[in-house]
Amino acid sequence: MFKTYLLLFIAIAFEIIATSALKASEQFSKPWPSLLTVIGYATAFYFLSLSLNKLNLGIAYAIWSGVGIIMISVVGLFLFKQKLDLPAVIGIVLIVCGVVVINVFSKSVSH
């Protein structure tokens, strides 16, 4: 199961890279960030598809989106100087709580 989660986290890492490059591409007007966006998303979805051989689709997507939201918020803060207000932080905390509940308590997840 470790390998399956490793594949999922590789997918998430590439999704974070691609999303960051998407912002930097300025609506695909800059070639290198645009290329990185396309390659990053293709790689992310490839690794996500590999993880889905063993993971429940809903569980994998919950982890993908939850971790992705947190990490892209951190990237936005440090790389693009985008600050979050209190309601945004509370929402992100609730997403994290949801991912934890799914992974700790759900019988849909292989433990």
C-alpha positions as CSV (number, residue, x, y, z in Angstrom):
1,M,0.0,0.0,0.0
2,F,3.0,2.3,0.6
3,K,3.8,2.2,-3.1
4,T,0.2,3.2,-4.0
5,Y,0.3,6.2,-1.7
6,L,3.7,7.1,-3.0
7,L,2.3,7.2,-6.6
8,L,-0.5,9.4,-5.4
9,F,1.8,11.8,-3.7
10,I,4.0,11.9,-6.8
11,A,0.8,12.8,-8.7
12,I,0.0,15.5,-6.2
13,A,3.6,17.0,-6.5
14,F,3.3,17.2,-10.2
15,E,-0.1,18.8,-10.0
16,I,1.3,21.4,-7.6
17,I,4.1,22.1,-10.0
18,A,1.7,22.3,-13.0
19,T,-0.7,24.6,-11.2
20,S,2.1,26.9,-10.1
21,A,3.4,27.0,-13.7
22,L,-0.1,27.7,-14.9
23,K,-0.2,30.9,-12.8
24,A,3.3,31.8,-14.1
25,S,2.3,31.1,-17.7
26,E,0.1,34.2,-17.6
27,Q,-2.7,32.7,-19.7
28,F,-0.3,30.6,-21.7
29,S,1.5,33.7,-23.0
30,K,4.9,32.5,-21.7
31,P,6.2,29.4,-23.4
32,W,8.3,27.7,-20.7
33,P,5.8,27.9,-17.9
34,S,3.1,26.8,-20.4
35,L,5.1,23.8,-21.4
36,L,5.7,22.9,-17.8
37,T,2.0,23.2,-17.1
38,V,1.1,20.7,-19.8
39,I,3.9,18.3,-18.9
40,G,3.1,18.6,-15.2
41,Y,-0.6,17.9,-15.6
42,A,0.0,15.0,-17.9
43,T,2.5,13.5,-15.5
44,A,0.2,14.1,-12.5
45,F,-2.7,12.4,-14.2
46,Y,-0.5,9.5,-15.2
47,F,0.6,8.9,-11.6
48,L,-2.9,9.4,-10.4
49,S,-4.1,6.7,-12.8
50,L,-1.5,4.3,-11.4
51,S,-2.6,4.9,-7.8
52,L,-6.2,4.2,-8.8
53,N,-5.3,0.6,-9.4
54,K,-5.4,0.1,-5.6
55,L,-7.2,3.2,-4.2
56,N,-10.9,3.9,-4.1
57,L,-11.5,6.7,-6.6
58,G,-13.3,8.9,-4.1
59,I,-10.6,8.5,-1.5
60,A,-7.8,9.1,-3.9
61,Y,-9.5,12.3,-5.1
62,A,-10.2,13.5,-1.6
63,I,-6.5,13.2,-0.7
64,W,-5.5,14.7,-4.1
65,S,-7.7,17.7,-3.7
66,G,-7.1,18.2,0.0
67,V,-3.3,18.0,-0.1
68,G,-3.3,20.0,-3.4
69,I,-5.4,22.8,-1.9
70,I,-3.1,23.1,1.1
71,M,0.1,23.0,-0.8
72,I,-1.0,25.3,-3.6
73,S,-2.1,27.8,-0.9
74,V,1.4,27.6,0.6
75,V,3.0,28.1,-2.8
76,G,0.6,31.0,-3.5
77,L,1.6,32.6,-0.3
78,F,5.4,32.3,-0.7
79,L,5.9,32.4,-4.5
80,F,3.1,34.7,-5.6
81,K,2.6,36.7,-2.3
82,Q,-1.1,35.8,-2.2
83,K,-2.5,36.0,1.3
84,L,-5.5,34.1,2.7
85,D,-8.2,35.6,4.9
86,L,-9.6,33.9,8.0
87,P,-12.6,32.3,6.2
88,A,-10.2,30.8,3.6
89,V,-7.9,29.4,6.3
90,I,-10.9,28.0,8.2
91,G,-12.2,26.3,5.0
92,I,-8.8,24.8,4.3
93,V,-8.6,23.5,7.9
94,L,-12.0,21.9,7.4
95,I,-10.8,20.2,4.2
96,V,-7.8,18.9,6.1
97,C,-10.1,17.5,8.8
98,G,-12.2,15.8,6.2
99,V,-9.2,14.1,4.7
100,V,-8.0,13.0,8.1
101,V,-11.4,11.6,9.0
102,I,-11.6,9.7,5.7
103,N,-8.1,8.2,6.2
104,V,-8.4,7.3,9.8
105,F,-12.0,6.2,10.2
106,S,-13.4,5.2,6.8
107,K,-13.7,1.5,6.0
108,S,-13.3,2.5,2.3
109,V,-9.6,3.0,2.9
110,S,-7.3,0.1,3.1
111,H,-5.4,0.4,6.4
